[in-house]
Amino acid sequence: MRSFAFNIAYWILSIGYGLTAAFAALAPGRGPASWVIRRYVMRMVQAMAIFAGIRLRVLGRERLPAGAFIIASKHQSWGDGFATYDQFDDLAFVTGDHLEKFPLLGGVLKKLGAIVVNSCGGHEARKALAMRAAEARAENRRILIYPEGHLAPVGKKFKYRSGVWHMYRDFDMPVVPLATNLGLFWPEEKYEKHAGTATLDFLEPIPTGLPKDEFLARLEAVIEARTAELVAEAAGQPVSPAMLIDTPTK
């Protein structure tokens, strides 16, 4: 019943706020559409708690640096975006171009200043990422990116892509790793939801200036290790060394 109730609320909120945002995107400036999406995200997080029984615990906000920075997050659930977006007043985010296929959504994403890139990657995707991220950086906005580029089931991971490093290098911005166990409660894009308290943990920022291999290794290590800890804590299990071993998903 919880899953059914939440999914009804999900579609009602998504359709209602989506249409409202599409009309708001016709107005000059980013403000009107941004205001609508902020309310949409707030209502969705409330619906997660009320209908699905999924509440959020947010750790590490005191670690967030002042000014613009990049948030590099683990991505286990469709709920990740809502949970993270709700923590900030103005957040740019990197997303694949598949979202532009939904009616009216392309215009909303453009007005929000979302950084839309080709999901297949390659040189053109990196070029688009650099250009659009530069716009967000010029506006002193925080930028959210999922380095794996895919939803990863709990306990698995994809190879961390280099796009986050290119932004880190080109814009001289610190990167805040974000670990989460939300996938235990809202698995990937699945219908079923499980009540409980999900955790977002903002980890120590990675300072600027590291070479590519060192940066990516450090980013992956801290996100995957802390995510494994959060998953184990929620399940009431000790963290075993096996949980911290590289387990790539192809």
N, C-alpha and C positions, 0 to 999 in steps of 0.2 A: 504493500500500500504506500509506503514512503516513496519508493521509486516512481510509482505511478503518479502520485500527487506532485512530486517535484517536477517530473517531466511535463505535466500539464502546465504548471506554473512557468517552466522554462520557455515553452513555446508561446504562451500568452505574453510574457514579458518581452521575448525576443521579437515577436511580430509587432507588438504595440510600440515598443521603443524604437524598433528598426524603422518603422514607417515615420515616426516622429522625427528621428534623426535625419532621414532622407529629406524631409521638408526643411528641417533646420539647416541642412547643408546648402540650401539654396540662398540662405542669408549671407551677407558679406562677413568675412573674417572667420576664424576658427571657433570663436566663443560659443555661439548657439549650439552647434553640433557637439562640441566638447561637453557643454552643460548637460545635454540629453544623455550622452553616453556615460557620464559620471553617475547620473541617477540610475541608469540601467544597471550598471555594475553594482551599485549599492543595493538595489532591489534584488539582484541575483544572489548576492552574498547573504542577504536576509532570507531569501527563499531556500538557500542551501541549509541554513540553520533551522528554519521553521518547518519545512516540508521533508527534507532529507535527513535532518538531525545532524548535519555536518557543521561543526563549529570550528573556528579558526583560532589558533594560538600563534602569535607573531613574536619572534625572538630577534634580537640583534639590531633593532632600529637605532640604537645608540651608536652602532658602528658605521652608519651611513655618513659618507663625507658631505661637506657643504658643496653647493654648486652642482654642475653637471657631472654625471658619471654613468657608467654602463652597468646594468644588472644582467648577469649571465646565470640563467636559471635551469634547474632540472625540470623536465617536462614529462609528467606522468599522466596528466588528466586535462580534459577540456576545461576543468574548473581552475586550472593554474592561472590563466589569464585574468579571470575575474578576481581571484584572490589577491594577485599581485597588483593589478591596476587599482584596486580599491585602497591600496596603501599610500597612494600619491595623488596630489592635486592635478598634476599635468605630466603624463607619461607618454613618450613616443615608444612605439613597439615595432619590431621586425616581424613580418608575416609573409607567408608564401602567397603567390598570385592566385592560388586556388580560391581564395575568399572573394576575389573580384568576380567570380562566376555567379555569385548569388545576386539576384536582382536588387538594384539600388545600392548595394553595399560598396561598390567601387567608388561612387561619389562620396560616400560617408568617410571611407578610409582616406581618400585624398584630402578631404577637408580637415580631418583629424591630424594630418601630418604623419600618418602611418608610413613605415618604411617597407614598401611592398617589393619583393624580389622574386625572380624566377625560381620556382621550387626545384628545378633541375640543376641549379648552380651554374658553374662555369664563369668565364671571363665577364660576360655581360651582366650576370647577376652580381658579381663583385663590384663592377663599375656602378650599377644602380644602387647597391648598398652604400658605397662610399658617397655618392652624390646626395642621396636622401638623408643619410646619417649626418652629413655636413650641415644640412639645413637645420636639423634638430639640434646639433651642437651649437650652431650660431644663435639659436633661441634659448640656449642654456637649459635645455630639457634633459631629463633622465631618459635613458634608452633601455628598453627591455629586449633581450634576445635569448633564444633557446639554442645554445651552441650545437646540440645534437641534430637539430633540424627536423626531428620527428618525435612523436609520442613514444615513450619507452615504457613497456610494462614494468611493474615493480620488480626490482631485482635484476633488471637488464639495462643495457645502455647501447647507444649507437656511438660511432666514432665522432669525436668532437671536431666540428668543422673550423676552418681558419678565419671565417668572416669576422668573428668577434675579435681576433687578434689584429686584423687589419684596421678595425675601428679604434681599438686600443692604441695602436701605433700611430695611426694617421692623425688622431684628434688629441693625443696625449691626455687621455682620460683614465682615471682609475676604474677598475672593474670590481664590482661587488658580487661574489658568488652567492647563489641562493639555493639552498637545499630544501626539500619538501618531501612529505610522505602523503600528500593528498591523494595520490593514486590508490592508496589502500581503501579510501572511502568513496571516491568517484573514479573508478578504473578507466583510464584512457578515454574513449568516447562511448563507453558502454551504457546500456540502459539502467542496470542495477546500481543502486547507491547503498552505502552502509553508514549507519550513524556512528558518530564518534568525533573526537577532537583531532583535526589535522593541524600540522605545524608547518609554518614557514620560518626559516632561519637564515637571516642575512649574516653572512660570514665576514671575516676580516677582509677589507679591500686589498686587492693586489695592486701594489704601487706601479706607476708607469716605468717604462724603460727596460723591461725584460725582453730577451730575444724570443723568437716565436716558439721554438721547441720547449724552452723552459716555462714560458707562460702557459702554453696549452697543457703541459704535463701537470703543472701546479693547479691550474683551474680544474681540470678533470679529477685530480686526486682529492681535493678538498670537497668538491661537490659530491662525488660518489661516496666518499667515506662518511660524510655527515648525513647524507641521505640514507645510507645503510643503517646508521645509528638510529635515526628517527623512525625508520620502519621497524627495527627491532624493539625499540622502546614502546611503540604503539601496540606491538604484538606481545609485549611482556616477555621478550626473549633477550638473552645476552647477545652482544655483538661478537660474532666469531670471525676469525681471520678470513675464512672462506667468503664471507659477505663483502669483504673489501677487495677481493681479487677481481681483476679485469674480466668482465663477462660480456664481450661485445655481442650486439644483435645485428645480424646482417639483413 
